Amino acid sequence: MLSTAGQPLAALTNHETDSPFNRQLWHRRKQKEFLSAALGGPLPWTGKDMRKAHDGMGLTEVHFNAIAENLVNTLKDLKIPQELIDQVVAVALTTKDDVLGRPKKRAEGLSWRR
């Protein structure tokens, strides 16, 4: 499990991450599963889709950014090259609208005319 200063990645202490899902122990396992599946690792994703999993939690940009910052800091602490950190962040950002319950964006360049 990714960790920093002996603390698991999901053991976030930043007050900005004090949201409902951080108070649930099972979330640590789900974060690890998600990152593994999203980054091509050995653990499959067995959870709900991101939108359903976070629906009704009242999460904001502050929550998402605090968790992303914690992830980046953990990867830096582990001496992961910046190029790989950028790739991990790019994957995490693909979930932002779903996690925050924002409307889905239409793919650019597509026309739905009949």
C-alpha positions in Angstrom: 0.0 0.0 0.0 1.3 3.5 -0.8 2.2 5.3 2.3 3.9 8.4 3.6 5.6 8.8 6.9 4.2 5.4 7.9 0.6 6.4 7.2 -1.5 4.7 4.5 -2.3 6.8 1.5 -6.0 6.9 2.5 -5.3 7.9 6.1 -5.6 11.6 5.3 -5.2 14.0 8.1 -5.8 17.3 6.2 -9.0 18.9 7.7 -10.1 19.6 4.1 -10.5 15.8 3.5 -12.8 15.3 6.5 -15.6 14.1 4.4 -18.0 11.2 4.9 -16.0 8.7 2.9 -12.8 9.4 4.8 -14.4 8.2 8.0 -15.1 4.8 6.6 -12.4 2.2 6.9 -13.5 0.3 3.8 -12.6 3.4 1.7 -8.9 2.6 2.1 -9.3 -0.7 0.3 -11.5 0.9 -2.4 -8.9 3.6 -3.1 -6.2 1.0 -3.5 -8.4 -1.1 -5.8 -9.3 1.9 -7.9 -5.7 3.1 -8.4 -4.6 -0.4 -9.2 -7.3 -1.0 -11.8 -7.0 2.5 -13.3 -3.3 2.3 -13.6 -3.2 -1.3 -15.0 -2.2 -3.0 -11.8 -3.2 -6.5 -10.5 -6.3 -5.5 -8.4 -9.6 -5.4 -10.3 -12.1 -2.6 -9.6 -15.0 -4.2 -7.8 -16.8 -1.1 -6.6 -19.6 1.1 -8.0 -18.9 3.5 -10.8 -17.5 6.8 -9.5 -20.7 8.8 -9.8 -22.8 6.3 -7.9 -20.1 5.7 -5.3 -19.9 9.4 -4.4 -23.5 10.4 -4.9 -25.0 12.4 -2.0 -21.7 12.8 -0.2 -21.6 16.6 -0.7 -18.1 16.5 -2.0 -16.6 19.7 -3.3 -13.6 20.8 -5.4 -11.8 21.4 -2.0 -12.2 17.7 -1.1 -11.1 16.4 -4.5 -8.1 18.7 -4.6 -7.0 17.8 -1.1 -7.1 14.1 -2.0 -5.2 14.7 -5.2 -2.6 16.8 -3.4 -2.2 14.0 -0.8 -1.7 11.5 -3.7 0.9 13.6 -5.4 2.8 14.2 -2.1 2.8 10.5 -1.4 4.2 9.7 -4.8 6.8 12.4 -4.4 7.8 11.0 -1.0 8.2 7.6 -2.7 10.5 9.2 -5.2 8.3 8.4 -8.2 9.4 10.3 -11.3 7.4 13.4 -12.2 6.5 11.9 -15.6 4.7 9.0 -13.8 3.1 11.3 -11.3 1.7 13.3 -14.1 0.2 10.2 -15.6 -1.4 9.2 -12.3 -2.9 12.7 -11.9 -4.2 12.6 -15.4 -6.1 9.3 -14.6 -7.4 10.7 -11.3 -8.7 13.8 -13.1 -10.8 11.7 -15.4 -13.0 10.9 -12.4 -13.4 14.5 -11.1 -16.8 15.3 -12.7 -18.3 12.0 -11.6 -16.9 12.2 -8.0 -18.2 15.7 -7.7 -21.6 14.9 -9.3 -21.1 17.4 -12.2 -23.0 17.0 -15.4 -21.3 14.8 -18.0 -19.5 16.8 -20.7 -20.2 16.0 -24.4 -17.3 14.8 -26.4 -15.8 17.7 -28.4 -16.1 17.5 -32.2 -19.1 15.1 -32.2 -22.4 16.1 -33.8 -25.6 14.4 -32.9 -27.6 15.6 -35.9 -30.1 13.3 -37.7 
